[in-house]
């Protein structure tokens, strides 16, 4: 995996630490001597695809740059229960203060990567699995990175980098043809049209759409739509796609399937930080 540019996540990490620590970790400051050193291990307790190790590392090094973070696997790696993902060593106070922030990022992103891998494996190379814009506010760049770690493919990043004409655009424009005409006049490049009926599929074809998204059509209508499109546009399937329904979609002949669940409904990966402390005890 191509690593993320630290500029993408460092401010997120700083804000997450500030949210959690505030003016100080009261429990740790009261209990743990400033001289205490510790080592800790990130351990997977269930199989998962790892994503976000650099982000987790930043939680510690932002508080104390001398903290050592040593990944034992790479992002994108499928790990099993009991596998060691990374080790961290340094001030015990730093490790305890940053623990939750590091785990929150690592568990969330690894959860996205793991669910994405399940969809990609279920697709078996017969259709490309895309993500959507249904991401956690502020975390889109990280969650889309996690999708790539899981073997998925990113759809448009936001509203700014591709034209996708949806139902409300069509309603305001007065129809598919007019919406496509306005889009072509105002924004060069490929145009995708969301179709919620066979009539809209025909309208999108007639307007020259480059990609037609079949949104929440019945399986029978999707099969009919793919037949009508007949390779004249790229076909995307969207709308409530699950692992259970994906198998039935593979035979339709669509090019891609977009799955909001891989970002908005991915369960956090079961990962913990297990700490070992070396404390200089006062003489008695």
Secondary structure, 3 states (H helix, E strand, C coil): CCCCCHHHHHHHHHHHHHHHHCCCCHHHHHHCCCCCEEEEEEEECCCEECCCHHHHHHHHHHHCCCCEEEECCCCCCEECCCCEEEEEEEEHHHHHHHHHHHHHHHHHHHHHHHHHHHHHHHHCCCCEEECCCCCCCCCHHHHHHHHHHCCCECCCCCCCCCEEECHHHHHHHCCHHHHHHHHHHHCCCCEEEEECCHHHHHHHHHHCCCEEEEECCCHHHHHHHHHHHCCCCEEEEECCCCHHHHHHHHHHCCCEEECCHHHHCCCCCCEEEEEEEECCCCCC
